[in-house]
Amino acid sequence: MANAIYSCIFKLKKGVSTPDYLAVAKKLNDEYISKQKGYISWQQCHDEEKGTWADFITFESLEDAQLFLKNSETPDENALAFYALINLPSCKSNLFSVEVAH
């Protein structure tokens, strides 16, 4: 069974510092995301020039990633703190099946 990757690309709200954002994102990952079925890893990428961030969360299967999205429909306090720092209209998310990995 192929792994799956959930990606979310977004910008932070004006005035949000990188250290503040990273602390909130790490707490969300450590206390919620990493505890989801099939969780493998979490990566955060930053395009400083464009001010764009990208989260890539890898799961063991597409079904695990879909379950994560369903479970996330009711955000907990960590997710609400995360959402408070990002520009929600800028968010673009995708769910990918891994076809080839090296």
C-alpha positions, -999 to +999 in steps of 0.1 A: +000+000+000+014+034-010+020+062+015+000+094+012+009+131+017-014+158+028-001+192+018-012+227+028+003+258+014-005+292+031+007+325+044+009+338+079-012+367+091+006+400+091+026+406+122+030+369+131+066+361+139+083+330+126+093+318+161+057+322+174+043+304+145+068+275+147+061+270+184+023+268+178+027+245+148+051+222+167+026+219+195-002+210+171+020+183+155+033+169+188+000+169+206-025+160+178-012+153+143+016+129+153-010+108+173-032+101+142-034+066+128-007+060+102+013+092+109+048+090+096+063+125+094+057+162+092+078+187+073+074+225+072+089+245+043+092+282+039+096+304+008+109+335+026+109+355-006+072+349-012+062+346+025+047+312+018+047+282+041+040+246+032+032+217+055+037+182+042+023+154+065+030+118+054+008+089+064+011+052+058-019+051+035-045+073+017-071+059+040-051+071+071-047+106+055-085+107+048-092+097+084-069+124+096-089+150+075-122+137+088-110+137+124-097+173+119-132+186+109-137+195+146-105+214+155-091+211+190-075+240+210-041+234+193-056+236+158-076+268+167-043+284+179-027+274+147-056+287+126-054+320+145-019+326+130-025+318+094-042+337+066-070+311+060-081+325+026-045+319+013-047+281+022-045+256-006-045+219+004-041+187-015-040+150-007-016+129-028-009+092-031+028+085-033+035+068-067+073+067-066+097+071-037+134+069-038 
